[in-house]
Amino acid sequence: MNYSQIVKLLGKENESLFTHTCKTISSDKLHVPNPDFVDQILLPSNRGVQTLRNLQQFFNTGRLAGTGYLSILPVDQGIEHSAGASFAANPEYFDPENIIKLAIEGGCNAVASTFGLLGAVARKYAHKIPFLVKINHNELLTYPNKFDQVLFGKVDDAWNMGAAAVGATVYFGSEESTRQITEIARAFDRAHELGMVTVLWCYLRNSAFKKDGKDYHVSADLTGQAIHLGVTIQADIVKQKLPENNGGYLALNADGITYGKFDKRMYTQLATDHPIDLCRYQVINSYMGRAGLINSGGASEGKKDLMEAVRTAVINKRAGGMGMISGRKAFQKPMKEGIELLHAIQDVYLEKKIAVA
């Protein structure tokens, strides 16, 4: 998909995504993804040689090899959203090997999934595409359903199957977040000892974050702080939902309630309501891009999937992000269509006319 096709796909309502100039935090202050990102940004850090090598393997794999950008296929929905609900649309993906084939033929830098799924095919594929093992999950079989990320295995098990990275989720804002932060901080420390890359799903979870008809689980200010906490426990890459609004702190501090801390300049100087500026606020919270921000692709919604995936990629790239991690929009389709969608996302990062705003 070339530049003209991308512009046509997104339509007139998205014209500003291609012309916008970010006047909050300028791009020259960011650590923007580039072919030498590991040498320029991570080499001076406390990361060990093996971690740097494994991250470089990410950057050297797939259609985006040599660009500094990432396209990752995540398939942990068999646990997170239940297997039947996730794979009914395309039952061939009950077989782990087809998921790996989708990631490879889709030109991805890595494939992210569970201990069981990746372990089932590790000897055949761990050397062909970087494995990112998700070490904790929220399962939906407990009745009534609960929302708590719990460990499903050990970092050493992921290392033994040849994985290059481990991933985890913390539900920031939840009652269980303190335990999750502590568990994952320890797990990431062990992963770095073993020379693995660490990736954190920096998600929010609290029913109070939905207020007055707005869902502040996707507000720039709250997601930005979740990212900042994720980078603080030494995530090399942070995954976050694309922001859809802002002002979470403002809304939650209404009615005489005190929650967190904020500065009004967060909303007047560090962000506007433009989608790229909202995402830029996420990037600056990842230590100005020292930890790569990858935005999630979200649920599959049928005909709009291609447009929404490409739109997210444009916003992420122009904001200074490092790429996308998109699963359901790809694997809940026939493999050919899933490959085409992944390639369309990657085409945004390959297109030089789409530059950081």
N, C-alpha and C positions, 0 to 999 in steps of 0.2 A: 504494500500500500504506500503510494507516494504522497507527497505533501498536498497536492491538489485533491486527491481522494480523501485524505484525512479531513481537510477543510470542508469538503462537500458532505462527508458523513456526519460531521457535527452540526452543520446547518448554521443559519444566521444567528440564532439565539446564543451561539457560542463564539461568535466572531471576536469578542473581546479577549478570549483566551489566547489568541494569537498576536494581539497587538498591545496587551497590557504591559505597563512598566511598573515594577514594584518600587514604591517610594517610601516604604516603611524601613526595612533593613535591606540595603542595596546588595546586589549579588557579589560585589567585590569583597564583602565582609564574610562571605560563606566559604566553606571548604566544599567546593563543587565536585561531584564525581568526574573522574577523568582516568585515562589509561594508567597513570602513575599514582593512583590514590593510595595504594598500600605503602609505597616508598615515601610519598610526600606527607601523609597524614598519620599512618599507624606505626611507621618505623620508629619515631621518637617516643612512642608510648611504652607501657610496661608489658605489652604482648610479647609472648615468646616466639622464637623462630618458627616453630611448627604451626602456631596459630596464623602467623603471617603467610606461611606457605599454603595452608588450607584455604584461607580467604582469597589468596591469589588464584587458587584453583577455581573457586567460584567465578572470579572475574575472567578466567581464561576458557570458560566452557560455554557452549551454545552459540546462538546467533549474535548475542551481544558481547562475545569475547573481545577483549581489547578496548572496550569503551568506558569501563568503570561503572556501568549500569547493570542491574540485575532483573531477571524475569524468573520467578520461582513458582513452581506448581505445588500447592499445598493440598493434601488430601488426608485430613484427620477427621473429616466429617462423619465417618462411620461410627466414631465415638461421640463427637461433639454434637451431632445432629441426628444420630442413629443411622445404622447402615441401610435399613429398608427405605427410609425417607430420602436418604442421600443418593442411593444407587438405583432406585426403582426406574428413574428416567432412562438409565443406561446400564442394565445389569452386568454387562461385560466387565465393569469396573469393580465388581465384587472380587475379581481376580487381580491380585497385586501387580502381576507382570504387565497387565495392560496399562496400569497407571504409570509405571516406569517407562513403558513405550511411548505414552502420550507426552511425558516430560522430555524424552530424548528427541522424538520426531517433532515435537513442538518447539525445539530449539531453546529449552530452558537452561538456566545456569545451574539449577539444583532442583531436587525434588524433596518436599517436606512431608513426612507422614509419621505413623506410629511405629513403636518397637515391632509389633507383630507384622505389619505390612512390609516394612523395609527388611526386617529379618528374614522373611519368607523367600526373598530373592537376592539377598546380600551377596552371596558368592558369585552370582552371575552378573550383577550390575553395579556393585559399589565402586568398582574401578572405572566405570564408564560414565557416570554422572555423580556429582557430589550428593551424598545423602545428608539430610537434615532431620535428625530424629526428634520428634516432639515428646518430651519426657513427662509432661503432665496433661491432664484432661479434665473436663467436666462431663460426666456421663448422665444420661437421661433415663436410666432404668429404675433408679430409686423412686419410690412412691411415698409422698408426692415428690415431683421433681425438685431438685435443689440445684444451686449454682455455686460450685466450689471446685477449684482446680486442685487435683490431688496427683501425687507422683505415681506413675505407672511403671517405673523402672529406674535403673541407675545409669549415671553418665558413663561409667566404665563399660556397661553392656553396649552402649551406642558406639563407643570407641572400638570395642572388640569386633563389631560387625563391619568395621571399616568406614564408619560415618565421618564426615569432615566437620560436622557441626551438630549442636543440640539446640533445640528451641523450647520455649516454655511460655505459658500465659500467666500473667498476674492480673487479677480482677481488682484494680485499684479502686478505692472507695467502698469496697465491700467489707463486711465484718471479718472476713477471713483473710484480708489482704496482708495483715502483719505477718501471719504464719507463712503465706505464700511468698512474700518478699524475702523472708529469712531463708526459706527452703531453696528458692531459686538463686539467691545470692551465693549460697554455699555450693549449689550445683554448678553455677557458672565459674566459680573459683576452681572447682575440680576440673571442669572442662578446659579451662585455660592451662592448668597444670599438664593436661594430656595433649595440649596443642590443638584443641578444637575451637571452632568459631561459635559464638553465642548469639542467639537471635531471640528477642523478647517480643511477644504479643502484648503490647501495653494497653490492654482494654480496661474500660470502666464498667462497673456493675453496682448499681444501687437504684432502687425504685424511686428514691427521692430525686434522682437526676432527671426524671420526667415531670415537668411542671408547666402549668398554664398552656397545655397543648404543644409544648416544645420538648424535644428529646435532647438533653444536654450531654448524653453519652457521646455525642458527636460535635460538641462545641470545641472551638479552637483552644480556648483557655484551659479547659479541663483536660483535654487530650494532650495538649502541650505539656502540662505539668506531669501527666502520666509518663510521657516520653522522657522528660527530664529525670524522673525517678528511675526509669529503666536504664538510661545511660549511666546513672550513678552506680547501679549495681553491675556495671561493666558489660552491658550488652554491646556487642560489636555492630549489630544491625537491629533496628527497632521497627516493628510492624504496628501500624495504626490505621484506623478507619479514616477516610477522607473527611475533614470537617465540613459540616453542613450549616453551622450557625456559630454564634459566639455569645459571650455574656453569661456563662454558667455560674461563675462566682457571683455576679450581680443578682441573678435570679434567686440563687440559694441563700443569699444574705438578706433577702426581703423578709418582711413580717417579724422583725426583731430577732431573727436567727443569725448567729455568728458562725460562719463556715470558712475555713481556710484564710488566706490573705490575698489581696489583689491591689493593684495600683491602676487607677483610671487610665494612665498612659498606655497600659496594655491594649486598650481598645481605641485610643485616639492616635497613638504614635507607632505602636508595634503591629497594628493590624487594621484592616478595613473590612468591609463586607464582601470584597471581591474574593472569589474562590482561590485564586493564586495567593493572595495575601494571607488568607486564613491558613493555607497549607504552609506558607513561608513561616508563619508563627510556629508551626510544628517543627520545621527544620531548625530554626534558631534554638529551640529547646533541646535539640539533639547535639548540643555543644557546637552550634553553628555548622552542623553537617559533619562533624568529626565521626559521629556514628551515623551510618546510612539510614535514611528514612525510606521504608517501602510501604506504600499504601495498599490496602486490601481491595480485592475486586468486588466483594459483596455477593449477595445471592443471585441466582439465575432468575431472570424475569422474561425469558423468551426473546422476542424479536428485538428488544431494546438492548440486549446484552452487548453486542458489538459496539454500539455507539457509546454506551456507558463505560465500557472498559477502556476505549480509546480516549474518552473525555478525562477519565481519572488519570491515565498515563500522561496526557498533555499537562494537566494541572500539577501533577507530581514533578514532572521534569522541569517545567517552567518555574516552579517554586524552589527548586534546588534539591529535590529528593533523589533517591538512588534507584527507584524502580517500583515494580509492582509484584504482588504475590496474589495470583488469581486462580481459584480452584473450581468452584461450582459452575461458573460461567463457561468453563472449558470441559469438565468431565461429565456434566449433565447434558451433553450433546453427543452425537455420533463422532467418532474420533477425528474424521476428516474436518468437521466443522470446529471441533475443539482446537485442532492444530492451527486452523486458519485464524481463530480468535487470538491465540497466543502469539502468532506471527504479527498480527495487526498491532497488538500492544508493543511488541518489540520494534516494529517499524517506527513508532513514535520516537523511541530512544535512538534509533539509527538515523533519523531525519535531522540533518544539520540545520535546516531552516527553523526548526523548533528549538529555540535556545532558552537558557535561563533568563527569566524576566528581570 
